């Protein structure tokens, strides 16, 4: 059996250090808002290239707090529009609607699976205040044209960096630092994963950073004094300590992901399968390795029967979900095609190249 991702094996790669870190926190008697958080936030800011990192409970909350902070700052107000890729995990959209903002769905390019920058400008109205840019699958979604559009129309650029820890622009900037603010997820299966839920906001804006930190702490920046009606959304000390360990190995782990991806790209030869464009190759963090297959469900069952785990990301597009039933009749053919044909192959720091070769051999025989 070759699992899609073995979290046990991923954790074991740095198991001794992780155990030491957890024990250190356990023995300290301090489990929230302590030195481990301070250390991780400082280290992650240096890694991403921003002045501020604010740890929070999860990646969805990170995005929610960014939009909420902009509302509290008067930059946005309920009813304003946010352009968002139609092909994304639903959390990106949930963060927008949670703040009574209006998502405007823009189709992706089929060859990149990322938002089509040529379709953004036609979606802009006087109510548009931001673009939520998703580096989906760990691939760079940013383009110079998107940056120009934001500047031209005075739009905030908010990055959903949940799947792209370590992803780079062509000029070497880290995703999570190229917009006005970014939300990060440390869900266990991510490139930088905790041993539970966790998230963070990164930004260079001190006012936004202070608002996010306050909102995520019940709305309080001073004990028993509440500026906002906030929530409890904090990164605990154990998760911060674990993330500090794994952060040291993130670049190395991503190098392995790229080696796996390169082997897939160079060796998968099956007429029923197409591989999305991975250029610029070195920019990608390869959180996932998506392929498109005309016989996706049969391929999934075939690989499963031969001991290979795969996952569909994502079988139902956000605009077809029951929770957004007002959108169910919208036609977004590229997004719908991806939902019907995408299959993610195993990729991660613990998979061996021998296992990758076995997967490719099976795929080429399909």
C-alpha positions as CSV (number, residue, x, y, z in Angstrom):
1,X,0.0,0.0,0.0
2,X,1.3,3.5,-1.0
3,X,-0.9,5.9,1.0
4,X,-1.8,9.3,-0.4
5,X,0.0,10.8,2.6
6,X,1.1,9.1,5.8
7,X,1.1,11.7,8.6
8,X,2.7,9.2,10.9
9,X,5.6,8.9,8.5
10,X,5.9,12.6,8.0
11,X,6.0,13.2,11.7
12,X,8.6,10.5,12.2
13,X,11.0,12.3,9.9
14,X,11.7,14.7,12.7
15,X,10.1,12.7,15.5
16,X,12.8,13.1,18.1
17,X,12.9,16.9,17.8
18,X,9.1,17.1,17.8
19,X,8.8,14.9,20.9
20,X,11.4,17.1,22.7
21,X,9.5,20.3,21.7
22,X,6.2,18.9,23.0
23,X,7.8,17.7,26.2
24,X,9.4,21.1,26.7
25,X,6.0,22.8,26.4
26,X,4.3,20.2,28.6
27,X,6.8,20.7,31.4
28,X,6.8,24.5,31.1
29,X,3.2,24.8,32.4
30,X,2.5,27.6,29.9
31,X,0.3,26.6,27.0
32,X,-1.1,29.7,25.4
33,X,0.4,33.1,24.2
34,X,3.9,32.3,25.4
35,X,7.5,32.1,24.3
36,X,6.8,29.3,21.7
37,X,4.3,31.5,19.9
38,X,6.7,34.5,20.0
39,X,9.5,32.4,18.6
40,X,7.4,30.8,15.8
41,X,6.0,34.2,14.8
42,X,9.4,35.7,14.6
43,X,10.9,32.8,12.6
44,X,7.9,32.5,10.2
45,X,8.1,36.3,9.5
46,X,11.7,35.9,8.6
47,X,10.9,32.9,6.4
48,X,8.0,34.6,4.6
49,X,9.6,38.0,4.4
50,X,7.0,40.1,6.3
51,X,7.2,42.3,9.4
52,X,4.4,40.5,11.2
53,X,3.0,37.0,11.8
54,X,0.0,36.5,13.9
55,X,-0.8,33.0,14.9
56,X,-4.4,31.9,15.1
57,X,-6.5,28.8,15.4
58,X,-6.7,27.7,11.7
59,X,-6.4,28.8,8.1
60,X,-10.0,29.7,7.7
61,X,-9.9,32.0,10.7
62,X,-6.7,33.6,9.3
63,X,-8.7,34.7,6.2
64,X,-11.7,35.6,8.2
65,X,-9.7,37.9,10.4
66,X,-8.1,39.7,7.5
67,X,-11.4,40.6,6.0
68,X,-12.9,41.5,9.3
69,X,-9.9,43.7,10.2
70,X,-10.3,45.6,6.9
71,X,-14.0,46.2,7.8
72,X,-13.1,47.4,11.3
73,X,-10.4,49.7,9.7
74,X,-13.0,51.2,7.3
75,X,-11.3,49.8,4.2
76,X,-14.2,47.6,3.4
77,X,-17.9,47.3,4.4
78,X,-20.5,44.6,4.2
79,X,-21.8,44.3,0.7
80,X,-18.4,45.1,-0.9
81,X,-17.1,42.6,-3.5
82,X,-14.1,40.4,-3.5
83,X,-12.9,38.7,-6.6
84,X,-12.0,35.1,-5.9
85,X,-11.1,32.1,-8.1
86,X,-14.0,29.8,-8.8
87,X,-11.6,26.8,-8.6
88,X,-10.6,26.8,-4.9
89,X,-11.2,25.0,-1.6
90,X,-14.4,26.5,-0.2
91,X,-12.6,28.0,2.8
92,X,-11.5,31.0,0.7
93,X,-15.1,31.8,-0.1
94,X,-16.4,31.1,3.4
95,X,-14.1,33.7,4.7
96,X,-15.6,36.3,2.4
97,X,-19.3,35.5,3.0
98,X,-18.6,35.1,6.8
99,X,-17.9,38.9,6.7
100,X,-21.0,39.7,4.7
101,X,-18.9,40.5,1.7
102,X,-19.8,39.3,-1.8
103,X,-17.6,36.8,-3.6
104,X,-17.3,37.3,-7.4
105,X,-16.2,34.0,-8.9
106,X,-13.6,34.1,-11.7
107,X,-12.8,31.1,-13.8
108,X,-9.3,29.6,-13.8
109,X,-7.0,28.7,-16.8
110,X,-7.3,25.1,-17.6
111,X,-3.5,24.8,-18.2
112,X,-2.6,26.2,-14.8
113,X,-5.7,25.6,-12.7
114,X,-5.1,29.1,-11.3
115,X,-7.3,32.2,-11.6
116,X,-7.3,33.6,-15.2
117,X,-5.8,37.1,-14.9
118,X,-7.3,38.0,-18.3
119,X,-10.8,37.6,-16.8
120,X,-10.3,39.6,-13.7
121,X,-10.7,43.1,-14.9
122,X,-14.1,42.5,-16.5
123,X,-15.4,41.3,-13.2
124,X,-14.5,44.6,-11.4
125,X,-17.3,46.9,-10.4
126,X,-17.4,50.1,-8.2
127,X,-18.0,47.8,-5.2
128,X,-14.9,45.7,-5.8
129,X,-12.4,46.1,-2.9
130,X,-10.1,43.2,-3.1
131,X,-8.8,40.1,-4.9
132,X,-8.4,36.9,-2.9
133,X,-5.6,35.1,-4.7
134,X,-5.3,31.4,-4.0
135,X,-2.0,29.6,-4.6
136,X,-3.9,26.4,-5.1
137,X,-2.1,23.1,-5.0
138,X,1.1,24.9,-3.9
139,X,1.4,26.7,-7.3
140,X,2.1,30.3,-7.8
141,X,-1.1,32.2,-8.8
142,X,0.4,35.7,-8.7
143,X,1.3,37.4,-12.0
144,X,2.6,40.8,-12.8
145,X,-0.8,41.5,-14.5
146,X,-2.7,40.8,-11.3
147,X,-0.4,43.2,-9.5
148,X,-1.0,45.9,-12.1
149,X,-4.8,45.4,-11.9
150,X,-4.7,45.8,-8.1
151,X,-2.7,49.0,-8.4
152,X,-4.8,50.4,-11.2
153,X,-8.1,49.8,-9.4
154,X,-6.8,50.4,-5.8
155,X,-7.6,46.8,-4.7
156,X,-6.3,45.0,-1.7
157,X,-4.5,41.7,-2.7
158,X,-5.2,39.1,-0.1
159,X,-3.3,35.8,-0.5
160,X,-4.7,32.4,0.5
161,X,-1.4,30.7,1.1
162,X,-2.9,27.7,2.9
163,X,-1.3,25.3,0.4
164,X,1.8,27.1,-0.6
165,X,4.3,27.3,2.2
166,X,7.7,27.9,0.5
167,X,6.2,28.9,-2.9
168,X,8.2,31.6,-4.7
169,X,7.7,34.3,-7.3
170,X,10.2,34.3,-10.3
171,X,12.1,37.1,-8.5
172,X,12.5,35.1,-5.3
173,X,9.8,36.6,-3.1
174,X,7.8,34.2,-0.9
175,X,4.1,33.8,-1.4
176,X,2.5,35.2,1.7
177,X,4.5,38.4,1.4
178,X,3.5,39.7,-2.1
179,X,0.0,40.9,-1.2
180,X,-1.3,43.2,1.5
181,X,-2.0,40.3,3.8
182,X,-2.0,36.5,3.6
183,X,-3.8,33.7,5.4
184,X,-1.8,30.5,6.1
185,X,-3.1,27.0,7.3
186,X,-1.0,24.6,9.3
187,X,-3.4,21.7,9.0
188,X,-1.4,18.5,9.5
189,X,-1.3,17.6,5.8
190,X,0.1,20.9,4.6
191,X,3.7,21.4,3.6
192,X,4.2,23.0,7.0
193,X,1.8,21.1,9.2
194,X,1.1,21.1,12.9
195,X,-0.2,18.1,15.0
196,X,-3.6,19.6,14.8
197,X,-5.3,22.8,13.5
198,X,-3.3,26.0,13.3
199,X,-3.1,29.1,11.1
200,X,-1.5,32.5,10.8
201,X,-1.8,35.9,9.1
202,X,1.3,37.6,7.6
203,X,1.4,41.2,6.7
204,X,3.6,44.3,6.6
205,X,0.7,46.6,7.8
206,X,1.0,47.3,11.5
207,X,-2.6,48.5,11.8
208,X,-3.9,45.4,10.2
209,X,-1.6,43.2,12.3
210,X,-2.8,44.8,15.5
211,X,-6.5,44.5,14.5
212,X,-6.1,40.8,13.5
213,X,-4.3,40.0,16.8
214,X,-7.0,41.8,18.8
215,X,-9.9,40.2,16.9
216,X,-8.5,36.7,17.4
217,X,-8.2,37.3,21.2
218,X,-11.8,38.0,22.0
219,X,-11.5,41.5,20.6
220,X,-9.1,42.4,23.3
221,X,-5.6,43.9,23.2
222,X,-5.5,44.6,26.9
223,X,-6.8,42.2,29.5
224,X,-10.6,42.7,30.2
225,X,-10.7,45.6,27.7
226,X,-12.6,44.8,24.5
227,X,-12.3,47.0,21.4
228,X,-14.1,44.6,19.0
229,X,-16.6,41.8,19.3
230,X,-13.9,39.2,18.6
231,X,-13.5,35.4,19.0
232,X,-11.1,33.0,20.7
233,X,-8.8,32.0,17.8
234,X,-5.3,31.4,19.1
235,X,-2.4,29.2,18.1
236,X,-1.5,27.1,21.2
237,X,2.1,26.7,22.5
238,X,2.4,23.0,21.5
239,X,1.5,23.6,17.9
240,X,3.8,26.6,17.8
241,X,6.7,24.5,19.1
242,X,6.0,21.7,16.6
243,X,5.9,24.2,13.7
244,X,9.2,25.7,14.8
245,X,10.8,22.3,14.4
246,X,9.2,21.6,11.0
247,X,9.9,25.1,9.7
248,X,13.7,24.3,9.8
249,X,13.1,21.5,7.3
250,X,10.5,23.0,5.1
251,X,12.8,24.0,2.2
252,X,14.5,20.6,2.3
253,X,11.1,18.8,2.3
254,X,9.9,21.0,-0.6
255,X,13.0,20.0,-2.6
256,X,11.9,16.4,-2.3
257,X,8.4,17.3,-3.4
258,X,10.0,18.9,-6.5
259,X,12.0,15.7,-7.2
260,X,8.8,13.7,-7.0
261,X,6.9,16.2,-9.2
262,X,9.7,16.2,-11.8
263,X,9.6,12.4,-12.1
264,X,5.8,12.5,-12.6
265,X,6.1,15.2,-15.2
266,X,8.9,13.5,-17.2
267,X,7.6,9.9,-17.0
268,X,3.8,9.9,-17.0
269,X,2.9,8.9,-20.6
270,X,-0.8,8.1,-20.9
271,X,-3.1,9.6,-23.5
272,X,-6.0,9.8,-21.1
273,X,-4.1,12.0,-18.8
274,X,-3.0,15.7,-19.0
275,X,-0.6,17.4,-16.7
276,X,-1.2,21.0,-15.8
277,X,1.5,23.5,-16.6
278,X,4.0,23.7,-13.7
279,X,6.0,26.7,-15.0
280,X,7.8,28.4,-13.5
281,X,8.9,25.0,-12.1
282,X,11.1,26.2,-9.2
283,X,8.4,28.5,-7.9
284,X,6.1,25.7,-7.0
285,X,5.8,24.2,-3.5
286,X,4.0,21.1,-4.9
287,X,1.6,20.7,-2.0
288,X,-0.5,18.6,-4.3
289,X,0.2,17.0,-7.7
290,X,-3.0,17.3,-9.6
291,X,-3.6,15.6,-13.0
292,X,-6.6,15.7,-15.2
293,X,-8.0,12.4,-16.6
294,X,-10.9,11.7,-18.9
295,X,-11.5,8.5,-17.0
296,X,-10.8,10.0,-13.6
297,X,-13.1,7.8,-11.5
298,X,-11.9,4.6,-13.2
299,X,-8.3,5.7,-12.7
300,X,-9.0,6.4,-9.0
301,X,-10.5,2.9,-8.6
302,X,-7.7,1.2,-10.5
303,X,-5.0,2.8,-8.4
304,X,-6.9,2.1,-5.2
305,X,-7.2,-1.6,-6.3
306,X,-3.4,-1.6,-6.9
307,X,-2.6,-0.2,-3.5
308,X,-2.2,3.5,-4.3
309,X,-4.1,6.2,-2.5
310,X,-5.3,9.2,-4.4
311,X,-7.6,12.1,-3.5
312,X,-9.9,14.3,-5.6
313,X,-9.4,18.1,-5.0
314,X,-12.3,18.9,-5.2
315,X,-15.2,16.8,-6.5
316,X,-17.9,19.5,-6.1
317,X,-17.1,23.1,-7.1
318,X,-18.0,25.8,-4.5
319,X,-20.8,27.2,-6.7
320,X,-22.4,23.8,-6.8
321,X,-22.5,23.3,-3.1
322,X,-25.8,23.3,-1.2
323,X,-24.6,26.0,1.2
324,X,-24.4,28.4,-1.8
325,X,-27.5,27.1,-3.5
326,X,-28.2,30.6,-4.9
327,X,-25.2,29.9,-7.2
328,X,-26.2,26.4,-8.2
329,X,-27.5,27.4,-11.7
330,X,-24.4,29.5,-12.5
331,X,-22.3,28.0,-15.4
332,X,-18.6,27.9,-14.8
333,X,-17.5,25.3,-17.3
334,X,-13.7,25.3,-16.7
335,X,-14.2,25.0,-12.9
336,X,-16.8,22.3,-13.4
337,X,-14.5,20.4,-15.8
338,X,-11.7,20.4,-13.3
339,X,-14.0,19.1,-10.6
340,X,-15.0,16.3,-12.8
341,X,-11.5,15.3,-14.0
342,X,-9.0,16.2,-11.3
343,X,-7.1,13.5,-9.4
344,X,-4.2,14.2,-7.0
345,X,-1.3,11.7,-6.9
346,X,0.8,11.0,-3.7
347,X,3.4,13.6,-3.1
348,X,5.1,14.6,0.1
349,X,8.3,14.4,2.2
350,X,7.9,10.8,3.2
351,X,7.2,9.1,-0.1
352,X,10.2,7.3,-1.7
353,X,11.3,7.5,-5.3
354,X,10.8,3.8,-5.6
355,X,7.1,4.2,-4.7
356,X,6.8,7.1,-7.2
357,X,8.2,4.8,-9.9
358,X,5.7,2.2,-9.0
359,X,2.9,4.7,-9.3
360,X,4.1,5.9,-12.7
361,X,4.3,2.3,-14.0
362,X,0.7,1.7,-12.9
363,X,-0.5,4.9,-14.5
364,X,1.2,4.2,-17.8
365,X,-0.5,0.8,-17.9
366,X,-3.9,2.2,-17.3
